[in-house]
Amino acid sequence: ELKVEQNPLFLSMQEGKNYTIYCNYSTTSDRLYWYRQDPGKSLESLFVLLSNGAVKQEGRLMASLDTKARLSTLHITAAVHDLSATYFCAVDSNYGGSQGNLIFGKGTKLSVKP
Amino acid sequence: DAGVIQSPRHEVTEMGQEVTLRCKPISGHDYLFWYRQTMMRGLELLIYFNNNVPIDDSGMPEDRFSAKMPNASFSTLKIQPSEPRDSAVYFCASSLFGQWVQNIQYFGAGTRLSVL
C-alpha cells in the first residue's frame, strides 16, 4: 500500500525566512504533485514532478524530486504572508495497481507571520 | 473550459434528510474523484470512477453513501439519511490519465455540507 507522509504538519514561519517541507512516500513512483489550498478554498495544482531529479520553481517556491530516496521537498525562500496556506503532496499510485489515482499526504499548514 | 463544476456550493439540511451533491467534470477527462475534507480527518478519497465505471469505493464510509456517474459529464454523491457527522466539505476532482499526460487532478470549488 502506497503511503505518503509529510512533515512538518504545521509550520509557523517569520517573513523573510527560508524553510523546507518534506514529502516521503513508501513505494516506487515517478510522478509527484504539489497542491496548495487557501483557507476555505479548493486545492490548486502547483507543481508536477515527472522524473528523478526534476526541479520546478515558481516565485518563492521550489519543488524537487528524488525518486531513489522516495522524497520530494518544497522549499520556501524568503517567505511572505501570501504564502500562508496548506500544502499537499500527492503521489501517482500507478505502480500500486490503482492507475489514475493519487495518494495525498495529510498536508502542511503554513502560517507566515510578520 | 470552466473547470470542474460542483453544486450546490453550500447545503444545510436536517438530520435524516437526503442530500445529493452534483459534479460536472472537465470535458474529456476520464477519471472522476469524490473527496471529503474535515478538520479531524483531513482529505479522504471516497470513490473514483474511470470512464463512468466505479473503480474503488473503499473510502465510502457506509451504506448511507452512494455515488453514480451516468455519463461522462455528470456525477452525483448521495447521502441518505444524512447525519451530523457527515458535515464536511465535499470535493469533486477530475483528471485525464495516460502515459504521456501529467495526470493532474483538477478540483472543483467544493460543497460545504452542514447537517443539523
Contacts between the chains, C-beta under 8 A, distances in Angstrom:
chain1	res1	chain2	res2	distance
A	31	B	102	7.8
A	31	B	103	6.5
A	33	B	104	6.7
A	33	B	105	7.7
A	41	B	109	7.7
A	42	B	91	6.5
A	42	B	107	4.5
A	42	B	108	6.5
A	42	B	109	5.2
A	42	B	110	5.5
A	43	B	43	7.9
A	43	B	91	7.2
A	43	B	93	7.8
A	43	B	105	8.0
A	43	B	107	4.5
A	44	B	107	7.5
A	45	B	104	5.1
A	45	B	105	7.6
A	45	B	106	7.1
A	48	B	102	4.9
A	48	B	104	6.0
A	50	B	102	7.0
A	88	B	43	7.1
A	90	B	105	7.6
A	92	B	103	5.9
A	98	B	55	7.5
A	98	B	56	6.5
A	99	B	50	8.0
A	99	B	97	6.6
A	100	B	30	7.8
A	100	B	31	4.7
A	100	B	48	7.3
A	100	B	50	5.9
A	100	B	55	7.4
A	100	B	95	6.8
A	100	B	97	4.2
A	100	B	103	7.0
A	101	B	31	7.9
A	101	B	33	7.6
A	101	B	45	7.3
A	101	B	48	6.1
A	101	B	55	7.8
A	101	B	56	7.1
A	102	B	103	7.5
A	102	B	105	5.8
A	104	B	43	5.4
A	104	B	45	7.7
A	106	B	42	5.1
A	106	B	43	7.8
A	107	B	42	6.5
A	107	B	43	7.0
